[in-house]
Every structure is written in C-alpha cells, then in structure tokens.
Amino acid sequence: MEKSKGSSSGSTSTEKIKTSGGNGQVLDGSDIMELVGNEEVFSSFVDHKFQELDRDRDGKLSLKELEPAVADIGAALGLPAQGSSPDSDHIYTEVLNEFTHGKQERVSKTEFKEVLSDFLLGMASGLKRDPIVILRIDGEDLLEFINGPDYEAEMVLLFSQLESPDGSLHDHIVKVLEQLTVDQGMPPSSDSWVMSNIVEPALQSCTGQDHDKPLSQETFLAEFRKVAESVAQHLKEQPVIVAHCENTFDGSGIRRLLSNKFELDKTLNTATENAPKDRNGKISNEYLRVALDAVAPSAGLPPIGAIQEMDEVISEVFKMMNADDGKLVKEDEFKKMLTEIMGSIMLQLESNPVSISSNSVVHEPLASSTTLLQPSS
C-alpha cells in the first residue's frame, strides 16, 4: 500500500496507478502534472474555472458556488455521487473543508488556486493528503499482516467474536474479512466491486468443511490464511485505490472558538442573522439546531446528519438542556443558549472523543474528460 505526501513543485515523475476499473486502464497523471507545473497555463486555467464558478461576480466563491468544484473533485477521484454513501459524503465534506479551512464562508481566487493545485497533484500521483489519504492497496500490506507476529492472536479474537458458531466456513471467512481494515492491507469488502473481483475469487481456495461438526478454530485459521493469501494475490494483479478519511472530534475546535470572544461574537451573529423572529424580535428555541449547524464549521464540528455518533452526542445535550421546547427567547438569550450548548458538547467530547474512519473505493480513473480539467468553454 503506497502513500506519499505531495508538494506543489510540479514534479513530472509519477507512479503509474492501475485503476480498479474492470478495463484495467493505466493512468500516470503526467498530463495533470504538466498542467499544474506550468505556472502560466495553470493560472489561466484557474482564471477560467474561477470565473465559471463565481456566478455573482463578487470575486469570491461562496459555499454554494464551490459545490460544483467539490462534486468535480469527487467525480475525478472516482467517488460515488454525493448523497449516495455516508463514507463518501464524509470525504466530500472534507474536500469542502480544504477550501474553506473549516470556517471561511467565501474563498478567494488565491486560496482556490492553492487548494485545487494540491488536489490535482494528489489525484495525479495517489498521494497522502490531510485529512484525505488516497491509498493504493496492492496486497503487500496484507501479506505482511498475515506473516506478522500479531496475526494469529487477532484472528483468534475475531473468530471468538463471531455470533453464529454453527455457520459455514465460507460465511465465517467473509465476516472476518469485513473486520479487516486498510491498516491491515484490506480494502472494504462491503464494496460490491471488491467483493466480486477480489473476495469471491479468493474464496474458491476454500476447501469447505464437514457440516456435521462445528467449525474448529484450527480449521478456520488454516482456511482463512489460504483465502487471505489469495486475496493478496488478487490485489497484486488488480490493485484497489481507496480514499481514506480519519477524524477525531475531541472538543478542541469548540474550545478555540469559545476562547476567542471576537470570533465567537462574529460567528453567533452570522448564525442568528437569518433566524425567523416574531414581532418582538424573539427567536424560537426550535431554531437552535439550525444555528448550531451554522456555527459547526467554526467550532470544528461536522454538519448535523453527517455522522451518527456526533448526532447522538448533540441530541443528548439538547435533551439535557431542554433546548427543543419551542420557547420564544430574546436574541441575546438565544445566543447564550447556543454558547452553552457548544460548551456542553465540548465537555462531552473532551471526556469521550468521537473518532471516525471512512473508506471509499475509487472506481474510475482520472479521465481527461472530467469537467474538473475542462476550462469553461
């Protein structure tokens, strides 16, 4: 599994990546390297793209105006369309955060050029990004894991955790393969392409079992090793590209925001300026969730609805503070409640951080036809 950190130097030496698409097309990204490496050509390309996206011609890109660029980057990476998979959606959110640094609402042309350059170079050479990592899984890490000192102990633990001890050998192996991660050199087997092109052919090396007897640990370990070695061989022949994303929400973003009064006041004003108010200028508590979503980027929080574990923390805080009672309050009191909610979420995350890891298989090569690489006509 290869991962490397890129720079914007426009280096022309790139590793060829064989995509996981069925056509086995090979792409070396040199055309992208050439585009980004030529300052004059790339500046002209960025000018065209920025002008195309900047619909209101104010010289900055709003979050709405950035959406087509984020969608194009996802398509160029080969991710499923936004909204079709929670794992992929998490990566789309991170792409947007790269442009906005998690809090800006408008992006200048200079910032747009810098981030676009990084992404294009990253996609061209399969390199490490922060927080998105493009991994090329080719069976080497899996073989290293199988032959490593921790292999047997981990397999025994995973085998002991299986819920149906009387299930078939085939089912047991599939379930345990699902537990392996990219750290152990295994692409997500929940992906249909990985299942049909890597896992199922490897399972043919499985010799079966005597169904009259319960599956023994020894039989499982021996048969699983054969299948895992076969999976590694298939990965060597058809490497799989995975977009990997990792995040830990530990409350530090909220703490930073709460400790900066100027930034906090500005964020609270932005969050409440569009809040529906009654004739006395009061706001309903029911708007608190919408307001929290508006401050989320500045507080280092994901959008509500994006991550189930975070939604549970937020719901618990709202319940504890009785913040969904629909009561009408003055704007100052509304802001105070929103600040207290953030403080409570911060304390929850500091004592129990939420760590998220998502993996999405990249199925299409970086096609030259992608709209990301096409200047406006």
C-alpha positions in Angstrom: 0.0 0.0 0.0 1.6 3.2 -1.1 1.0 6.7 0.2 3.2 9.7 -0.1 3.0 13.4 0.6 3.0 15.7 -2.4 4.2 19.2 -3.0 3.2 21.8 -5.5 6.6 21.8 -7.2 5.0 20.2 -10.3 7.4 17.2 -10.4 6.9 15.1 -13.5 7.8 11.7 -12.1 4.6 10.0 -11.1 3.9 6.4 -10.3 1.5 4.7 -12.7 -1.6 3.7 -10.9 -3.6 0.8 -12.3 -7.2 1.6 -11.5 -9.7 -0.9 -10.1 -12.0 -0.4 -13.0 -12.7 -3.6 -15.0 -10.9 -2.2 -18.1 -7.5 -2.3 -16.4 -6.7 1.1 -17.8 -3.4 2.6 -16.7 -3.1 6.2 -15.9 0.1 8.1 -15.0 -1.3 11.6 -14.3 1.5 13.2 -16.3 -0.9 15.5 -18.2 -2.2 16.8 -14.8 1.4 17.3 -13.5 2.2 19.2 -16.7 -0.9 21.4 -16.3 -0.1 22.3 -12.6 3.7 22.6 -13.2 3.3 25.3 -15.9 2.5 28.4 -13.9 1.2 30.4 -16.9 -1.1 27.7 -18.2 -2.3 26.8 -14.7 -3.1 30.4 -13.8 -5.1 30.8 -17.0 -6.9 27.5 -16.2 -7.7 28.7 -12.7 -8.9 32.1 -14.0 -11.4 30.3 -16.4 -12.6 27.9 -13.7 -13.0 30.6 -11.0 -14.9 32.8 -13.4 -17.2 29.9 -14.4 -18.0 29.2 -10.7 -18.2 32.8 -9.5 -21.9 33.3 -10.6 -22.4 36.6 -8.7 -19.1 38.0 -9.9 -18.1 39.3 -6.5 -14.5 37.9 -6.7 -15.1 35.3 -4.0 -16.6 31.8 -4.1 -19.5 31.1 -1.7 -20.1 27.6 -0.3 -22.9 27.2 -2.9 -20.6 28.3 -5.7 -17.9 25.8 -4.6 -20.3 22.9 -4.7 -19.7 22.1 -8.5 -15.9 22.1 -7.9 -16.3 19.7 -4.9 -18.6 17.5 -7.0 -16.0 17.5 -9.8 -13.2 16.6 -7.4 -15.3 13.7 -6.1 -16.0 12.5 -9.7 -12.3 12.8 -10.7 -11.4 10.8 -7.6 -13.9 8.2 -8.7 -16.2 8.5 -5.7 -19.9 7.8 -5.8 -22.2 10.8 -6.3 -22.7 12.9 -3.2 -25.6 11.7 -1.1 -25.3 8.0 -2.1 -22.9 6.8 0.6 -22.2 8.1 4.1 -18.4 7.2 3.8 -18.1 9.1 0.5 -20.2 12.0 1.8 -17.8 12.4 4.7 -15.0 12.7 2.2 -16.9 15.3 0.2 -17.3 17.3 3.4 -13.5 17.2 4.0 -12.9 18.4 0.4 -15.1 21.4 1.1 -13.3 22.0 4.4 -10.0 22.0 2.5 -11.2 25.0 0.5 -12.8 26.9 3.5 -10.3 25.8 6.2 -13.4 24.6 8.0 -14.7 28.1 8.7 -14.5 30.6 5.9 -17.7 31.3 4.1 -16.1 32.8 1.0 -12.9 31.7 -0.8 -10.6 34.0 -2.8 -9.0 33.1 -6.1 -5.6 32.6 -4.5 -7.0 30.1 -2.0 -8.9 28.3 -4.7 -5.8 28.0 -6.8 -3.7 26.7 -3.9 -6.2 24.0 -2.9 -7.0 23.0 -6.5 -3.3 22.6 -7.2 -2.9 20.3 -4.2 -5.9 18.2 -5.1 -4.8 17.8 -8.8 -1.3 16.8 -7.8 -2.8 14.5 -5.2 -5.1 12.8 -7.6 -2.3 12.5 -10.2 0.1 10.6 -8.0 -2.0 8.8 -5.5 -0.5 10.8 -2.6 -1.2 11.4 1.1 -3.4 14.4 1.8 -4.5 15.6 5.2 -7.1 14.6 6.2 -7.9 12.6 3.0 -5.4 9.9 2.0 -5.5 8.2 -1.4 -4.2 4.6 -0.8 -3.1 2.1 -3.4 -3.8 -1.3 -1.9 -1.8 -3.9 -3.7 -1.6 -7.0 -1.4 1.8 -6.2 0.2 0.5 -4.9 3.5 -2.0 -7.8 3.7 0.8 -10.4 3.3 2.9 -8.5 5.8 0.0 -8.7 8.3 -0.7 -12.4 7.6 3.0 -13.2 8.2 3.4 -10.8 11.2 3.5 -11.6 14.9 0.0 -10.4 15.7 -1.8 -12.3 13.0 -2.8 -15.4 14.9 -3.9 -13.6 18.1 -6.1 -11.2 16.1 -7.7 -14.0 14.1 -8.5 -16.0 17.3 -10.1 -12.9 18.8 -12.2 -12.2 15.6 -13.2 -15.8 15.4 -14.3 -15.9 19.0 -16.5 -12.8 18.5 -18.5 -14.4 15.6 -22.1 -14.7 16.6 -23.0 -17.9 14.8 -20.5 -20.7 15.7 -22.5 -23.2 13.6 -22.4 -21.1 10.4 -20.5 -22.2 7.3 -16.7 -21.7 6.9 -17.5 -19.5 3.9 -19.7 -17.2 6.0 -17.2 -17.0 8.8 -14.3 -16.0 6.5 -16.5 -13.3 4.8 -17.4 -11.9 8.2 -13.8 -11.8 9.4 -12.6 -10.2 6.1 -15.1 -7.4 6.7 -13.4 -6.7 10.1 -10.0 -6.2 8.5 -9.1 -2.6 7.7 -6.9 -0.7 5.3 -4.3 -0.6 8.0 -4.0 -4.4 7.6 -4.0 -4.0 3.8 -7.6 -4.9 3.2 -9.9 -2.7 1.0 -13.5 -2.5 2.3 -15.1 -5.8 1.3 -18.6 -4.2 1.6 -17.8 -2.6 -1.8 -19.5 -4.7 -4.5 -16.6 -4.5 -6.9 -14.1 -5.7 -4.2 -16.5 -8.5 -3.2 -17.0 -9.8 -6.8 -13.5 -9.3 -8.1 -11.2 -9.8 -5.1 -13.1 -11.7 -2.3 -15.3 -14.2 -4.2 -12.5 -15.5 -6.5 -10.2 -15.8 -3.4 -12.9 -17.9 -1.6 -12.6 -20.5 -4.3 -9.4 -21.6 -2.5 -11.6 -22.6 0.5 -11.8 -26.4 0.7 -15.0 -26.5 2.7 -15.9 -28.3 6.0 -17.7 -31.2 7.4 -21.1 -29.7 8.2 -21.9 -32.3 10.8 -19.2 -30.9 13.0 -18.9 -27.4 14.5 -16.2 -25.3 12.8 -13.0 -25.6 14.9 -10.7 -22.7 15.5 -7.8 -24.7 13.9 -9.7 -25.3 10.7 -10.8 -21.7 10.5 -7.2 -20.3 11.0 -5.8 -22.6 8.3 -8.5 -21.9 5.8 -8.6 -18.2 6.4 -4.8 -18.0 5.8 -5.3 -19.6 2.3 -8.1 -17.2 1.4 -6.2 -14.1 2.7 -3.1 -15.1 0.7 -5.3 -15.5 -2.4 -6.9 -12.0 -1.7 -3.4 -10.6 -1.5 -2.5 -12.2 -4.9 -5.7 -10.8 -6.5 -4.8 -7.4 -5.1 -1.4 -7.6 -6.6 -2.9 -8.3 -10.0 -5.7 -5.7 -9.6 -4.7 -3.0 -7.0 -7.6 -1.2 -5.4 -7.5 2.6 -4.9 -9.2 3.7 -1.7 -10.0 7.3 -0.5 -9.4 7.0 3.3 -10.5 9.7 5.8 -10.0 9.9 9.5 -11.2 12.5 12.0 -11.4 12.8 15.8 -13.8 15.2 17.3 -12.5 16.0 20.8 -14.0 19.4 21.5 -10.8 21.3 20.8 -12.4 23.3 17.9 -15.2 24.5 20.3 -12.7 25.4 23.0 -10.7 27.5 20.5 -13.9 29.3 19.3 -15.2 29.9 22.9 -11.8 31.3 24.0 -11.8 33.9 21.2 -14.6 36.5 22.0 -14.3 38.4 18.8 -14.6 35.3 16.7 -17.4 33.9 18.8 -19.5 37.0 18.6 -19.0 37.2 14.9 -20.0 33.5 14.5 -23.1 33.9 16.7 -24.2 37.0 14.8 -23.9 35.1 11.5 -25.8 32.1 12.9 -28.7 34.2 14.2 -29.0 36.9 11.5 -31.3 34.8 9.3 -33.3 33.3 12.2 -37.0 33.8 11.9 -38.1 36.3 14.6 -41.6 37.3 15.9 -42.7 40.9 16.1 -40.9 41.3 19.4 -37.7 40.1 17.9 -37.8 36.8 19.7 -36.5 33.6 18.3 -37.9 30.1 18.9 -35.6 27.5 20.6 -36.5 25.2 17.8 -34.1 27.2 15.6 -31.1 26.2 17.9 -30.3 23.1 15.8 -30.2 25.2 12.6 -28.0 27.8 14.3 -25.7 25.0 15.7 -25.3 23.7 12.1 -24.3 27.2 11.0 -21.6 27.5 13.6 -20.4 23.9 13.1 -17.5 24.7 10.7 -16.1 27.4 13.0 -16.4 25.0 16.0 -14.7 22.1 14.3 -18.0 20.1 14.2 -19.4 18.1 11.3 -22.8 19.1 9.8 -25.8 17.7 11.7 -26.8 14.5 10.0 -23.4 13.7 8.6 -22.1 11.5 11.5 -24.4 9.4 13.6 -22.2 9.2 16.6 -21.9 13.0 16.7 -25.7 13.4 16.2 -26.2 11.2 19.3 -23.9 13.5 21.4 -25.8 16.6 20.2 -29.2 15.1 20.8 -28.2 14.1 24.3 -27.1 17.7 25.0 -30.3 19.2 23.6 -32.3 16.7 25.8 -30.3 17.5 28.9 -30.7 21.3 28.4 -34.4 21.0 27.3 -33.4 23.0 24.3 -36.1 21.7 22.0 -39.1 23.1 23.9 -40.1 25.7 21.3 -39.9 28.5 23.8 -39.5 32.1 22.4 -36.5 33.9 23.7 -34.7 37.2 23.1 -31.8 37.2 20.7 -29.2 37.6 23.5 -30.7 34.7 25.4 -30.7 32.6 22.2 -27.0 33.3 21.7 -26.3 32.5 25.3 -28.1 29.2 25.0 -26.3 28.3 21.8 -22.9 29.1 23.5 -24.0 26.9 26.5 -24.9 24.1 24.1 -21.5 24.3 22.4 -19.8 24.3 25.9 -21.8 21.2 26.9 -20.9 19.4 23.6 -17.2 20.3 24.2 -17.2 18.7 27.7 -18.9 15.6 26.3 -16.3 15.3 23.5 -13.4 16.0 25.8 -14.3 13.1 28.1 -15.4 10.8 25.2 -13.9 11.9 21.8 -15.7 10.6 18.7 -13.3 9.0 16.1 -14.5 8.5 12.6 -12.8 6.5 9.9 -14.3 6.0 6.4 -13.1 4.3 3.3 -14.5 4.6 -0.2 -13.2 2.6 -3.1 -12.3 4.7 -6.1 -13.7 3.0 -9.2 -13.0 5.3 -12.1 -9.6 6.6 -13.4 -8.8 10.3 -13.6 -10.4 10.7 -17.0 -9.3 13.6 -19.1 -13.0 14.2 -19.8 -13.7 15.1 -16.2 -15.2 18.6 -16.0 -12.6 19.5 -13.3 -9.9 19.6 -16.0 -12.0 21.4 -18.6 -11.8 25.2 -18.7 -15.1 26.9 -19.3 -16.0 26.9 -23.0 
